[in-house]
Amino acid sequence: MCKNRQMTTEDTYLLLLMDIEADLVTEYERNPNLTDTQCIFGLENAKVAVKQRFGFGKSETIKRNPEIDNIINGCVQVANKYFGKIDGITLKDFITQIDKIMRSVRRHSEHGHRAYYQFVKDYVKNKNLY
């Protein structure tokens, strides 16, 4: 992004997506047995955890296991970074961005158990170029 221009809502969403994806790449690299299916399961549970962190979704259950705990915790940390600090980001916006990532994971997983990781890792590693 150019330093001379004002950050737009779309820029903020892009940064939010990249922060979540960077955490996912870290988790894929830390856990070579993590599959795209487990990633999706972790993101589904992360949505519940984020809702609960901000006082919603109390009747929903978070299904935790060691394979996905870091995905859940990472999403909550990213939510903490954005909510109340970046104007205009709502819980609904955050959940929408997680849903976008989940669609991407599903789409890429058709090409292998860790195909999403293979797709996204180079973009995340180059995120400082944006």
Backbone atoms as SQL, in Angstrom:
CREATE TABLE atoms (id INTEGER PRIMARY KEY, chain TEXT, resi INTEGER, resn TEXT, atom TEXT, x REAL, y REAL, z REAL);
INSERT INTO atoms VALUES
  (1, 'A', 1, 'MET', 'N', 0.828, -1.172, 0.000),
  (2, 'A', 1, 'MET', 'CA', 0.000, 0.000, 0.000),
  (3, 'A', 1, 'MET', 'C', 0.873, 1.236, 0.000),
  (4, 'A', 2, 'CYS', 'N', 0.427, 2.236, -0.685),
  (5, 'A', 2, 'CYS', 'CA', 1.158, 3.491, -0.697),
  (6, 'A', 2, 'CYS', 'C', 1.009, 4.166, 0.655),
  (7, 'A', 3, 'LYS', 'N', 2.079, 4.752, 1.130),
  (8, 'A', 3, 'LYS', 'CA', 2.041, 5.398, 2.430),
  (9, 'A', 3, 'LYS', 'C', 1.276, 6.715, 2.385),
  (10, 'A', 4, 'ASN', 'N', 1.038, 7.252, 1.204),
  (11, 'A', 4, 'ASN', 'CA', 0.394, 8.551, 1.071),
  (12, 'A', 4, 'ASN', 'C', -1.122, 8.473, 1.026),
  (13, 'A', 5, 'ARG', 'N', -1.683, 7.322, 0.906),
  (14, 'A', 5, 'ARG', 'CA', -3.136, 7.251, 0.788),
  (15, 'A', 5, 'ARG', 'C', -3.772, 6.688, 2.051),
  (16, 'A', 6, 'GLN', 'N', -5.016, 7.044, 2.245),
  (17, 'A', 6, 'GLN', 'CA', -5.790, 6.592, 3.406),
  (18, 'A', 6, 'GLN', 'C', -6.154, 5.117, 3.227),
  (19, 'A', 7, 'MET', 'N', -6.122, 4.366, 4.322),
  (20, 'A', 7, 'MET', 'CA', -6.478, 2.960, 4.272),
  (21, 'A', 7, 'MET', 'C', -7.995, 2.817, 4.152),
  (22, 'A', 8, 'THR', 'N', -8.443, 1.993, 3.211),
  (23, 'A', 8, 'THR', 'CA', -9.871, 1.768, 3.010),
  (24, 'A', 8, 'THR', 'C', -10.326, 0.553, 3.815),
  (25, 'A', 9, 'THR', 'N', -11.633, 0.372, 3.854),
  (26, 'A', 9, 'THR', 'CA', -12.190, -0.814, 4.520),
  (27, 'A', 9, 'THR', 'C', -11.685, -2.078, 3.839),
  (28, 'A', 10, 'GLU', 'N', -11.608, -2.055, 2.515),
  (29, 'A', 10, 'GLU', 'CA', -11.105, -3.223, 1.778),
  (30, 'A', 10, 'GLU', 'C', -9.654, -3.519, 2.142),
  (31, 'A', 11, 'ASP', 'N', -8.843, -2.471, 2.351),
  (32, 'A', 11, 'ASP', 'CA', -7.464, -2.673, 2.798),
  (33, 'A', 11, 'ASP', 'C', -7.445, -3.366, 4.153),
  (34, 'A', 12, 'THR', 'N', -8.327, -2.927, 5.037),
  (35, 'A', 12, 'THR', 'CA', -8.399, -3.512, 6.380),
  (36, 'A', 12, 'THR', 'C', -8.786, -4.978, 6.291),
  (37, 'A', 13, 'TYR', 'N', -9.766, -5.304, 5.445),
  (38, 'A', 13, 'TYR', 'CA', -10.167, -6.705, 5.277),
  (39, 'A', 13, 'TYR', 'C', -9.011, -7.529, 4.725),
  (40, 'A', 14, 'LEU', 'N', -8.269, -6.968, 3.793),
  (41, 'A', 14, 'LEU', 'CA', -7.127, -7.684, 3.231),
  (42, 'A', 14, 'LEU', 'C', -6.083, -7.959, 4.317),
  (43, 'A', 15, 'LEU', 'N', -5.803, -6.975, 5.151),
  (44, 'A', 15, 'LEU', 'CA', -4.855, -7.179, 6.257),
  (45, 'A', 15, 'LEU', 'C', -5.370, -8.226, 7.239),
  (46, 'A', 16, 'LEU', 'N', -6.658, -8.184, 7.519),
  (47, 'A', 16, 'LEU', 'CA', -7.275, -9.165, 8.409),
  (48, 'A', 16, 'LEU', 'C', -7.138, -10.571, 7.824),
  (49, 'A', 17, 'LEU', 'N', -7.457, -10.733, 6.553),
  (50, 'A', 17, 'LEU', 'CA', -7.312, -12.032, 5.890),
  (51, 'A', 17, 'LEU', 'C', -5.860, -12.516, 5.954),
  (52, 'A', 18, 'MET', 'N', -4.934, -11.605, 5.669),
  (53, 'A', 18, 'MET', 'CA', -3.520, -11.997, 5.662),
  (54, 'A', 18, 'MET', 'C', -3.041, -12.378, 7.061),
  (55, 'A', 19, 'ASP', 'N', -3.542, -11.713, 8.090),
  (56, 'A', 19, 'ASP', 'CA', -3.160, -12.086, 9.454),
  (57, 'A', 19, 'ASP', 'C', -3.659, -13.490, 9.804),
  (58, 'A', 20, 'ILE', 'N', -4.897, -13.777, 9.456),
  (59, 'A', 20, 'ILE', 'CA', -5.438, -15.118, 9.722),
  (60, 'A', 20, 'ILE', 'C', -4.676, -16.155, 8.907),
  (61, 'A', 21, 'GLU', 'N', -4.448, -15.867, 7.631),
  (62, 'A', 21, 'GLU', 'CA', -3.740, -16.817, 6.769),
  (63, 'A', 21, 'GLU', 'C', -2.303, -17.034, 7.237),
  (64, 'A', 22, 'ALA', 'N', -1.652, -16.000, 7.724),
  (65, 'A', 22, 'ALA', 'CA', -0.287, -16.153, 8.240),
  (66, 'A', 22, 'ALA', 'C', -0.276, -17.105, 9.426),
  (67, 'A', 23, 'ASP', 'N', -1.276, -16.997, 10.299),
  (68, 'A', 23, 'ASP', 'CA', -1.374, -17.930, 11.425),
  (69, 'A', 23, 'ASP', 'C', -1.615, -19.354, 10.934),
  (70, 'A', 24, 'LEU', 'N', -2.439, -19.496, 9.896),
  (71, 'A', 24, 'LEU', 'CA', -2.700, -20.835, 9.356),
  (72, 'A', 24, 'LEU', 'C', -1.438, -21.433, 8.753),
  (73, 'A', 25, 'VAL', 'N', -0.685, -20.648, 8.006),
  (74, 'A', 25, 'VAL', 'CA', 0.566, -21.136, 7.424),
  (75, 'A', 25, 'VAL', 'C', 1.518, -21.574, 8.527),
  (76, 'A', 26, 'THR', 'N', 1.628, -20.778, 9.571),
  (77, 'A', 26, 'THR', 'CA', 2.478, -21.142, 10.716),
  (78, 'A', 26, 'THR', 'C', 2.048, -22.476, 11.294),
  (79, 'A', 27, 'GLU', 'N', 0.747, -22.676, 11.413),
  (80, 'A', 27, 'GLU', 'CA', 0.251, -23.927, 11.990),
  (81, 'A', 27, 'GLU', 'C', 0.492, -25.110, 11.056),
  (82, 'A', 28, 'TYR', 'N', 0.306, -24.924, 9.757),
  (83, 'A', 28, 'TYR', 'CA', 0.614, -25.987, 8.798),
  (84, 'A', 28, 'TYR', 'C', 2.096, -26.363, 8.885),
  (85, 'A', 29, 'GLU', 'N', 2.949, -25.374, 9.045),
  (86, 'A', 29, 'GLU', 'CA', 4.390, -25.651, 9.103),
  (87, 'A', 29, 'GLU', 'C', 4.788, -26.289, 10.430),
  (88, 'A', 30, 'ARG', 'N', 4.143, -25.904, 11.493),
  (89, 'A', 30, 'ARG', 'CA', 4.414, -26.480, 12.811),
  (90, 'A', 30, 'ARG', 'C', 3.905, -27.919, 12.903),
  (91, 'A', 31, 'ASN', 'N', 2.812, -28.191, 12.199),
  (92, 'A', 31, 'ASN', 'CA', 2.160, -29.496, 12.296),
  (93, 'A', 31, 'ASN', 'C', 2.052, -30.113, 10.890),
  (94, 'A', 32, 'PRO', 'N', 3.034, -30.922, 10.496),
  (95, 'A', 32, 'PRO', 'CA', 3.016, -31.496, 9.145),
  (96, 'A', 32, 'PRO', 'C', 1.875, -32.485, 8.907),
  (97, 'A', 33, 'ASN', 'N', 1.166, -32.878, 9.962),
  (98, 'A', 33, 'ASN', 'CA', 0.025, -33.781, 9.803),
  (99, 'A', 33, 'ASN', 'C', -1.302, -33.040, 9.663),
  (100, 'A', 34, 'LEU', 'N', -1.281, -31.712, 9.779),
  (101, 'A', 34, 'LEU', 'CA', -2.501, -30.925, 9.661),
  (102, 'A', 34, 'LEU', 'C', -3.023, -30.991, 8.225),
  (103, 'A', 35, 'THR', 'N', -4.275, -31.349, 8.082),
  (104, 'A', 35, 'THR', 'CA', -4.899, -31.429, 6.759),
  (105, 'A', 35, 'THR', 'C', -5.835, -30.242, 6.549),
  (106, 'A', 36, 'ASP', 'N', -6.220, -30.036, 5.318),
  (107, 'A', 36, 'ASP', 'CA', -7.177, -28.979, 5.018),
  (108, 'A', 36, 'ASP', 'C', -8.510, -29.222, 5.724),
  (109, 'A', 37, 'THR', 'N', -8.912, -30.469, 5.832),
  (110, 'A', 37, 'THR', 'CA', -10.157, -30.793, 6.536),
  (111, 'A', 37, 'THR', 'C', -10.074, -30.369, 7.997),
  (112, 'A', 38, 'GLN', 'N', -8.947, -30.628, 8.641),
  (113, 'A', 38, 'GLN', 'CA', -8.771, -30.204, 10.028),
  (114, 'A', 38, 'GLN', 'C', -8.733, -28.679, 10.130),
  (115, 'A', 39, 'CYS', 'N', -8.133, -28.032, 9.150),
  (116, 'A', 39, 'CYS', 'CA', -8.086, -26.576, 9.119),
  (117, 'A', 39, 'CYS', 'C', -9.508, -26.006, 9.075),
  (118, 'A', 40, 'ILE', 'N', -10.340, -26.563, 8.224),
  (119, 'A', 40, 'ILE', 'CA', -11.735, -26.122, 8.133),
  (120, 'A', 40, 'ILE', 'C', -12.435, -26.324, 9.468),
  (121, 'A', 41, 'PHE', 'N', -12.227, -27.477, 10.092),
  (122, 'A', 41, 'PHE', 'CA', -12.822, -27.763, 11.399),
  (123, 'A', 41, 'PHE', 'C', -12.338, -26.741, 12.431),
  (124, 'A', 42, 'GLY', 'N', -11.064, -26.407, 12.388),
  (125, 'A', 42, 'GLY', 'CA', -10.513, -25.409, 13.302),
  (126, 'A', 42, 'GLY', 'C', -11.125, -24.038, 13.068),
  (127, 'A', 43, 'LEU', 'N', -11.299, -23.653, 11.811),
  (128, 'A', 43, 'LEU', 'CA', -11.898, -22.354, 11.495),
  (129, 'A', 43, 'LEU', 'C', -13.362, -22.301, 11.910),
  (130, 'A', 44, 'GLU', 'N', -14.088, -23.406, 11.725),
  (131, 'A', 44, 'GLU', 'CA', -15.489, -23.463, 12.191),
  (132, 'A', 44, 'GLU', 'C', -15.556, -23.208, 13.693),
  (133, 'A', 45, 'ASN', 'N', -14.685, -23.857, 14.436),
  (134, 'A', 45, 'ASN', 'CA', -14.661, -23.685, 15.886),
  (135, 'A', 45, 'ASN', 'C', -14.118, -22.315, 16.283),
  (136, 'A', 46, 'ALA', 'N', -13.240, -21.770, 15.476),
  (137, 'A', 46, 'ALA', 'CA', -12.712, -20.425, 15.738),
  (138, 'A', 46, 'ALA', 'C', -13.833, -19.387, 15.650),
  (139, 'A', 47, 'LYS', 'N', -14.758, -19.573, 14.724),
  (140, 'A', 47, 'LYS', 'CA', -15.887, -18.641, 14.634),
  (141, 'A', 47, 'LYS', 'C', -16.667, -18.618, 15.946),
  (142, 'A', 48, 'VAL', 'N', -16.898, -19.774, 16.513),
  (143, 'A', 48, 'VAL', 'CA', -17.614, -19.864, 17.787),
  (144, 'A', 48, 'VAL', 'C', -16.793, -19.211, 18.900),
  (145, 'A', 49, 'ALA', 'N', -15.505, -19.502, 18.933),
  (146, 'A', 49, 'ALA', 'CA', -14.639, -18.951, 19.981),
  (147, 'A', 49, 'ALA', 'C', -14.582, -17.427, 19.911),
  (148, 'A', 50, 'VAL', 'N', -14.517, -16.880, 18.705),
  (149, 'A', 50, 'VAL', 'CA', -14.491, -15.418, 18.552),
  (150, 'A', 50, 'VAL', 'C', -15.817, -14.823, 19.015),
  (151, 'A', 51, 'LYS', 'N', -16.924, -15.449, 18.622),
  (152, 'A', 51, 'LYS', 'CA', -18.233, -14.965, 19.085),
  (153, 'A', 51, 'LYS', 'C', -18.285, -14.956, 20.608),
  (154, 'A', 52, 'GLN', 'N', -17.845, -16.046, 21.211),
  (155, 'A', 52, 'GLN', 'CA', -17.887, -16.145, 22.670),
  (156, 'A', 52, 'GLN', 'C', -16.962, -15.140, 23.332),
  (157, 'A', 53, 'ARG', 'N', -15.833, -14.869, 22.726),
  (158, 'A', 53, 'ARG', 'CA', -14.882, -13.893, 23.272),
  (159, 'A', 53, 'ARG', 'C', -15.524, -12.522, 23.407),
  (160, 'A', 54, 'PHE', 'N', -16.453, -12.227, 22.502),
  (161, 'A', 54, 'PHE', 'CA', -17.094, -10.918, 22.506),
  (162, 'A', 54, 'PHE', 'C', -18.551, -10.981, 22.978),
  (163, 'A', 55, 'GLY', 'N', -18.873, -12.034, 23.754),
  (164, 'A', 55, 'GLY', 'CA', -20.153, -12.089, 24.454),
  (165, 'A', 55, 'GLY', 'C', -21.314, -12.699, 23.699),
  (166, 'A', 56, 'PHE', 'N', -21.044, -13.373, 22.594),
  (167, 'A', 56, 'PHE', 'CA', -22.113, -13.989, 21.809),
  (168, 'A', 56, 'PHE', 'C', -21.864, -15.484, 21.691),
  (169, 'A', 57, 'GLY', 'N', -22.836, -16.208, 21.162),
  (170, 'A', 57, 'GLY', 'CA', -22.667, -17.638, 20.904),
  (171, 'A', 57, 'GLY', 'C', -22.460, -18.477, 22.144),
  (172, 'A', 58, 'LYS', 'N', -23.019, -18.040, 23.264),
  (173, 'A', 58, 'LYS', 'CA', -22.802, -18.760, 24.531),
  (174, 'A', 58, 'LYS', 'C', -23.364, -20.182, 24.501),
  (175, 'A', 59, 'SER', 'N', -24.401, -20.409, 23.712),
  (176, 'A', 59, 'SER', 'CA', -24.995, -21.749, 23.674),
  (177, 'A', 59, 'SER', 'C', -24.267, -22.670, 22.693),
  (178, 'A', 60, 'GLU', 'N', -23.347, -22.121, 21.917),
  (179, 'A', 60, 'GLU', 'CA', -22.594, -22.932, 20.956),
  (180, 'A', 60, 'GLU', 'C', -21.407, -23.586, 21.667),
  (181, 'A', 61, 'THR', 'N', -21.010, -24.740, 21.175),
  (182, 'A', 61, 'THR', 'CA', -19.908, -25.485, 21.781),
  (183, 'A', 61, 'THR', 'C', -18.675, -25.422, 20.891),
  (184, 'A', 62, 'ILE', 'N', -17.544, -25.196, 21.527),
  (185, 'A', 62, 'ILE', 'CA', -16.261, -25.242, 20.822),
  (186, 'A', 62, 'ILE', 'C', -15.709, -26.649, 20.987),
  (187, 'A', 63, 'LYS', 'N', -15.439, -27.297, 19.870),
  (188, 'A', 63, 'LYS', 'CA', -14.861, -28.639, 19.900),
  (189, 'A', 63, 'LYS', 'C', -13.356, -28.492, 19.741),
  (190, 'A', 64, 'ARG', 'N', -12.645, -28.721, 20.820),
  (191, 'A', 64, 'ARG', 'CA', -11.191, -28.526, 20.813),
  (192, 'A', 64, 'ARG', 'C', -10.472, -29.866, 20.729),
  (193, 'A', 65, 'ASN', 'N', -9.333, -29.834, 20.069),
  (194, 'A', 65, 'ASN', 'CA', -8.385, -30.942, 20.105),
  (195, 'A', 65, 'ASN', 'C', -7.023, -30.357, 19.761),
  (196, 'A', 66, 'PRO', 'N', -5.962, -31.060, 20.093),
  (197, 'A', 66, 'PRO', 'CA', -4.616, -30.498, 19.887),
  (198, 'A', 66, 'PRO', 'C', -4.304, -30.122, 18.438),
  (199, 'A', 67, 'GLU', 'N', -4.938, -30.776, 17.479),
  (200, 'A', 67, 'GLU', 'CA', -4.671, -30.494, 16.076),
  (201, 'A', 67, 'GLU', 'C', -5.179, -29.116, 15.645),
  (202, 'A', 68, 'ILE', 'N', -6.209, -28.609, 16.314),
  (203, 'A', 68, 'ILE', 'CA', -6.819, -27.350, 15.869),
  (204, 'A', 68, 'ILE', 'C', -6.770, -26.237, 16.905),
  (205, 'A', 69, 'ASP', 'N', -6.307, -26.511, 18.102),
  (206, 'A', 69, 'ASP', 'CA', -6.312, -25.491, 19.157),
  (207, 'A', 69, 'ASP', 'C', -5.582, -24.215, 18.758),
  (208, 'A', 70, 'ASN', 'N', -4.456, -24.333, 18.084),
  (209, 'A', 70, 'ASN', 'CA', -3.713, -23.133, 17.692),
  (210, 'A', 70, 'ASN', 'C', -4.442, -22.326, 16.618),
  (211, 'A', 71, 'ILE', 'N', -5.230, -22.996, 15.790),
  (212, 'A', 71, 'ILE', 'CA', -6.037, -22.275, 14.800),
  (213, 'A', 71, 'ILE', 'C', -7.095, -21.448, 15.522),
  (214, 'A', 72, 'ILE', 'N', -7.761, -22.071, 16.473),
  (215, 'A', 72, 'ILE', 'CA', -8.793, -21.370, 17.245),
  (216, 'A', 72, 'ILE', 'C', -8.179, -20.196, 17.997),
  (217, 'A', 73, 'ASN', 'N', -7.115, -20.448, 18.724),
  (218, 'A', 73, 'ASN', 'CA', -6.480, -19.396, 19.520),
  (219, 'A', 73, 'ASN', 'C', -5.933, -18.275, 18.646),
  (220, 'A', 74, 'GLY', 'N', -5.377, -18.625, 17.494),
  (221, 'A', 74, 'GLY', 'CA', -4.845, -17.616, 16.582),
  (222, 'A', 74, 'GLY', 'C', -5.935, -16.682, 16.068),
  (223, 'A', 75, 'CYS', 'N', -7.083, -17.247, 15.728),
  (224, 'A', 75, 'CYS', 'CA', -8.190, -16.410, 15.244),
  (225, 'A', 75, 'CYS', 'C', -8.700, -15.476, 16.340),
  (226, 'A', 76, 'VAL', 'N', -8.765, -15.966, 17.568),
  (227, 'A', 76, 'VAL', 'CA', -9.185, -15.109, 18.684),
  (228, 'A', 76, 'VAL', 'C', -8.181, -13.976, 18.876),
  (229, 'A', 77, 'GLN', 'N', -6.899, -14.283, 18.767),
  (230, 'A', 77, 'GLN', 'CA', -5.877, -13.239, 18.904),
  (231, 'A', 77, 'GLN', 'C', -5.988, -12.198, 17.796),
  (232, 'A', 78, 'VAL', 'N', -6.233, -12.643, 16.578),
  (233, 'A', 78, 'VAL', 'CA', -6.400, -11.691, 15.471),
  (234, 'A', 78, 'VAL', 'C', -7.642, -10.833, 15.716),
  (235, 'A', 79, 'ALA', 'N', -8.714, -11.440, 16.179),
  (236, 'A', 79, 'ALA', 'CA', -9.927, -10.671, 16.494),
  (237, 'A', 79, 'ALA', 'C', -9.628, -9.615, 17.554),
  (238, 'A', 80, 'ASN', 'N', -8.889, -9.991, 18.584),
  (239, 'A', 80, 'ASN', 'CA', -8.519, -9.029, 19.631),
  (240, 'A', 80, 'ASN', 'C', -7.722, -7.864, 19.054),
  (241, 'A', 81, 'LYS', 'N', -6.905, -8.155, 18.067),
  (242, 'A', 81, 'LYS', 'CA', -6.073, -7.122, 17.434),
  (243, 'A', 81, 'LYS', 'C', -6.924, -6.102, 16.673),
  (244, 'A', 82, 'TYR', 'N', -8.015, -6.569, 16.048),
  (245, 'A', 82, 'TYR', 'CA', -8.809, -5.707, 15.180),
  (246, 'A', 82, 'TYR', 'C', -9.990, -5.046, 15.867),
  (247, 'A', 83, 'PHE', 'N', -10.700, -5.755, 16.728),
  (248, 'A', 83, 'PHE', 'CA', -11.907, -5.203, 17.339),
  (249, 'A', 83, 'PHE', 'C', -11.548, -4.085, 18.299),
  (250, 'A', 84, 'GLY', 'N', -12.232, -2.974, 18.137),
  (251, 'A', 84, 'GLY', 'CA', -12.029, -1.844, 19.017),
  (252, 'A', 84, 'GLY', 'C', -10.798, -1.026, 18.688),
  (253, 'A', 85, 'LYS', 'N', -9.990, -1.502, 17.771),
  (254, 'A', 85, 'LYS', 'CA', -8.773, -0.783, 17.415),
  (255, 'A', 85, 'LYS', 'C', -8.795, -0.311, 15.969),
  (256, 'A', 86, 'ILE', 'N', -9.505, -1.025, 15.142),
  (257, 'A', 86, 'ILE', 'CA', -9.631, -0.673, 13.726),
  (258, 'A', 86, 'ILE', 'C', -11.094, -0.300, 13.484),
  (259, 'A', 87, 'ASP', 'N', -11.330, 0.936, 13.082),
  (260, 'A', 87, 'ASP', 'CA', -12.701, 1.398, 12.861),
  (261, 'A', 87, 'ASP', 'C', -13.420, 0.550, 11.822),
  (262, 'A', 88, 'GLY', 'N', -14.653, 0.231, 12.142),
  (263, 'A', 88, 'GLY', 'CA', -15.514, -0.407, 11.175),
  (264, 'A', 88, 'GLY', 'C', -15.511, -1.921, 11.149),
  (265, 'A', 89, 'ILE', 'N', -14.588, -2.590, 11.822),
  (266, 'A', 89, 'ILE', 'CA', -14.581, -4.057, 11.821),
  (267, 'A', 89, 'ILE', 'C', -15.570, -4.550, 12.876),
  (268, 'A', 90, 'THR', 'N', -16.541, -5.319, 12.422),
  (269, 'A', 90, 'THR', 'CA', -17.548, -5.876, 13.327),
  (270, 'A', 90, 'THR', 'C', -17.353, -7.386, 13.437),
  (271, 'A', 91, 'LEU', 'N', -18.057, -7.975, 14.378),
  (272, 'A', 91, 'LEU', 'CA', -18.017, -9.433, 14.525),
  (273, 'A', 91, 'LEU', 'C', -18.504, -10.092, 13.241),
  (274, 'A', 92, 'LYS', 'N', -19.558, -9.549, 12.670),
  (275, 'A', 92, 'LYS', 'CA', -20.087, -10.102, 11.417),
  (276, 'A', 92, 'LYS', 'C', -19.035, -10.038, 10.313),
  (277, 'A', 93, 'ASP', 'N', -18.319, -8.916, 10.218),
  (278, 'A', 93, 'ASP', 'CA', -17.251, -8.777, 9.220),
  (279, 'A', 93, 'ASP', 'C', -16.175, -9.830, 9.426),
  (280, 'A', 94, 'PHE', 'N', -15.799, -10.029, 10.679),
  (281, 'A', 94, 'PHE', 'CA', -14.744, -10.989, 10.990),
  (282, 'A', 94, 'PHE', 'C', -15.173, -12.398, 10.591),
  (283, 'A', 95, 'ILE', 'N', -16.389, -12.768, 10.939),
  (284, 'A', 95, 'ILE', 'CA', -16.918, -14.099, 10.592),
  (285, 'A', 95, 'ILE', 'C', -16.980, -14.253, 9.065),
  (286, 'A', 96, 'THR', 'N', -17.353, -13.197, 8.371),
  (287, 'A', 96, 'THR', 'CA', -17.396, -13.226, 6.906),
  (288, 'A', 96, 'THR', 'C', -16.014, -13.513, 6.331),
  (289, 'A', 97, 'GLN', 'N', -14.988, -12.922, 6.908),
  (290, 'A', 97, 'GLN', 'CA', -13.629, -13.146, 6.420),
  (291, 'A', 97, 'GLN', 'C', -13.182, -14.587, 6.693),
  (292, 'A', 98, 'ILE', 'N', -13.532, -15.128, 7.838),
  (293, 'A', 98, 'ILE', 'CA', -13.218, -16.539, 8.119),
  (294, 'A', 98, 'ILE', 'C', -13.943, -17.434, 7.115),
  (295, 'A', 99, 'ASP', 'N', -15.196, -17.103, 6.822),
  (296, 'A', 99, 'ASP', 'CA', -15.950, -17.883, 5.828),
  (297, 'A', 99, 'ASP', 'C', -15.271, -17.852, 4.460),
  (298, 'A', 100, 'LYS', 'N', -14.720, -16.691, 4.073),
  (299, 'A', 100, 'LYS', 'CA', -13.993, -16.596, 2.799),
  (300, 'A', 100, 'LYS', 'C', -12.786, -17.530, 2.790),
  (301, 'A', 101, 'ILE', 'N', -12.075, -17.543, 3.889),
  (302, 'A', 101, 'ILE', 'CA', -10.910, -18.429, 3.976),
  (303, 'A', 101, 'ILE', 'C', -11.354, -19.884, 3.908),
  (304, 'A', 102, 'MET', 'N', -12.428, -20.220, 4.606),
  (305, 'A', 102, 'MET', 'CA', -12.924, -21.601, 4.582),
  (306, 'A', 102, 'MET', 'C', -13.311, -22.028, 3.169),
  (307, 'A', 103, 'ARG', 'N', -13.934, -21.131, 2.410),
  (308, 'A', 103, 'ARG', 'CA', -14.280, -21.462, 1.020),
  (309, 'A', 103, 'ARG', 'C', -13.015, -21.738, 0.210),
  (310, 'A', 104, 'SER', 'N', -11.985, -20.947, 0.451),
  (311, 'A', 104, 'SER', 'CA', -10.718, -21.140, -0.252),
  (312, 'A', 104, 'SER', 'C', -10.075, -22.468, 0.134),
  (313, 'A', 105, 'VAL', 'N', -10.109, -22.795, 1.419),
  (314, 'A', 105, 'VAL', 'CA', -9.546, -24.079, 1.873),
  (315, 'A', 105, 'VAL', 'C', -10.298, -25.226, 1.211),
  (316, 'A', 106, 'ARG', 'N', -11.623, -25.163, 1.211),
  (317, 'A', 106, 'ARG', 'CA', -12.433, -26.227, 0.584),
  (318, 'A', 106, 'ARG', 'C', -12.098, -26.370, -0.902),
  (319, 'A', 107, 'ARG', 'N', -12.041, -25.232, -1.568),
  (320, 'A', 107, 'ARG', 'CA', -11.778, -25.243, -3.023),
  (321, 'A', 107, 'ARG', 'C', -10.413, -25.881, -3.312),
  (322, 'A', 108, 'HIS', 'N', -9.407, -25.488, -2.569),
  (323, 'A', 108, 'HIS', 'CA', -8.066, -26.014, -2.823),
  (324, 'A', 108, 'HIS', 'C', -7.894, -27.447, -2.348),
  (325, 'A', 109, 'SER', 'N', -8.641, -27.847, -1.333),
  (326, 'A', 109, 'SER', 'CA', -8.485, -29.204, -0.788),
  (327, 'A', 109, 'SER', 'C', -8.911, -30.277, -1.783),
  (328, 'A', 110, 'GLU', 'N', -9.609, -29.881, -2.822),
  (329, 'A', 110, 'GLU', 'CA', -9.965, -30.835, -3.878),
  (330, 'A', 110, 'GLU', 'C', -8.727, -31.360, -4.598),
  (331, 'A', 111, 'HIS', 'N', -7.597, -30.670, -4.416),
  (332, 'A', 111, 'HIS', 'CA', -6.358, -31.036, -5.105),
  (333, 'A', 111, 'HIS', 'C', -5.340, -31.709, -4.183),
  (334, 'A', 112, 'GLY', 'N', -5.752, -32.056, -2.969),
  (335, 'A', 112, 'GLY', 'CA', -4.857, -32.744, -2.045),
  (336, 'A', 112, 'GLY', 'C', -5.166, -32.391, -0.601),
  (337, 'A', 113, 'HIS', 'N', -4.610, -33.163, 0.323),
  (338, 'A', 113, 'HIS', 'CA', -4.915, -33.003, 1.748),
  (339, 'A', 113, 'HIS', 'C', -4.380, -31.708, 2.343),
  (340, 'A', 114, 'ARG', 'N', -3.327, -31.149, 1.740),
  (341, 'A', 114, 'ARG', 'CA', -2.723, -29.901, 2.222),
  (342, 'A', 114, 'ARG', 'C', -2.574, -28.894, 1.083),
  (343, 'A', 115, 'ALA', 'N', -3.477, -28.965, 0.128),
  (344, 'A', 115, 'ALA', 'CA', -3.377, -28.123, -1.065),
  (345, 'A', 115, 'ALA', 'C', -3.573, -26.639, -0.743),
  (346, 'A', 116, 'TYR', 'N', -4.401, -26.332, 0.248),
  (347, 'A', 116, 'TYR', 'CA', -4.573, -24.922, 0.625),
  (348, 'A', 116, 'TYR', 'C', -3.247, -24.349, 1.115),
  (349, 'A', 117, 'TYR', 'N', -2.551, -25.101, 1.937),
  (350, 'A', 117, 'TYR', 'CA', -1.240, -24.650, 2.423),
  (351, 'A', 117, 'TYR', 'C', -0.294, -24.409, 1.251),
  (352, 'A', 118, 'GLN', 'N', -0.266, -25.335, 0.308),
  (353, 'A', 118, 'GLN', 'CA', 0.605, -25.183, -0.859),
  (354, 'A', 118, 'GLN', 'C', 0.250, -23.922, -1.649),
  (355, 'A', 119, 'PHE', 'N', -1.022, -23.591, -1.688),
  (356, 'A', 119, 'PHE', 'CA', -1.483, -22.408, -2.403),
  (357, 'A', 119, 'PHE', 'C', -1.122, -21.114, -1.664),
  (358, 'A', 120, 'VAL', 'N', -1.387, -21.057, -0.373),
  (359, 'A', 120, 'VAL', 'CA', -1.331, -19.786, 0.350),
  (360, 'A', 120, 'VAL', 'C', 0.047, -19.446, 0.920),
  (361, 'A', 121, 'LYS', 'N', 0.906, -20.424, 1.088),
  (362, 'A', 121, 'LYS', 'CA', 2.177, -20.170, 1.792),
  (363, 'A', 121, 'LYS', 'C', 3.037, -19.109, 1.114),
  (364, 'A', 122, 'ASP', 'N', 3.086, -19.090, -0.207),
  (365, 'A', 122, 'ASP', 'CA', 3.914, -18.103, -0.898),
  (366, 'A', 122, 'ASP', 'C', 3.343, -16.692, -0.781),
  (367, 'A', 123, 'TYR', 'N', 2.019, -16.571, -0.757),
  (368, 'A', 123, 'TYR', 'CA', 1.402, -15.259, -0.593),
  (369, 'A', 123, 'TYR', 'C', 1.675, -14.697, 0.793),
  (370, 'A', 124, 'VAL', 'N', 1.581, -15.547, 1.783),
  (371, 'A', 124, 'VAL', 'CA', 1.804, -15.101, 3.166),
  (372, 'A', 124, 'VAL', 'C', 3.267, -14.709, 3.360),
  (373, 'A', 125, 'LYS', 'N', 4.164, -15.475, 2.808),
  (374, 'A', 125, 'LYS', 'CA', 5.591, -15.169, 2.969),
  (375, 'A', 125, 'LYS', 'C', 5.954, -13.858, 2.301),
  (376, 'A', 126, 'ASN', 'N', 5.179, -13.441, 1.301),
  (377, 'A', 126, 'ASN', 'CA', 5.439, -12.190, 0.598),
  (378, 'A', 126, 'ASN', 'C', 4.516, -11.070, 1.046),
  (379, 'A', 127, 'LYS', 'N', 3.835, -11.237, 2.189),
  (380, 'A', 127, 'LYS', 'CA', 2.837, -10.246, 2.597),
  (381, 'A', 127, 'LYS', 'C', 3.455, -8.882, 2.869),
  (382, 'A', 128, 'ASN', 'N', 4.699, -8.797, 3.171),
  (383, 'A', 128, 'ASN', 'CA', 5.331, -7.509, 3.425),
  (384, 'A', 128, 'ASN', 'C', 5.482, -6.683, 2.140),
  (385, 'A', 129, 'LEU', 'N', 5.216, -7.299, 1.002),
  (386, 'A', 129, 'LEU', 'CA', 5.298, -6.569, -0.257),
  (387, 'A', 129, 'LEU', 'C', 4.074, -5.699, -0.484),
  (388, 'A', 130, 'TYR', 'N', 2.992, -5.943, 0.252),
  (389, 'A', 130, 'TYR', 'CA', 1.730, -5.206, 0.040),
  (390, 'A', 130, 'TYR', 'C', 1.707, -3.931, 0.846);
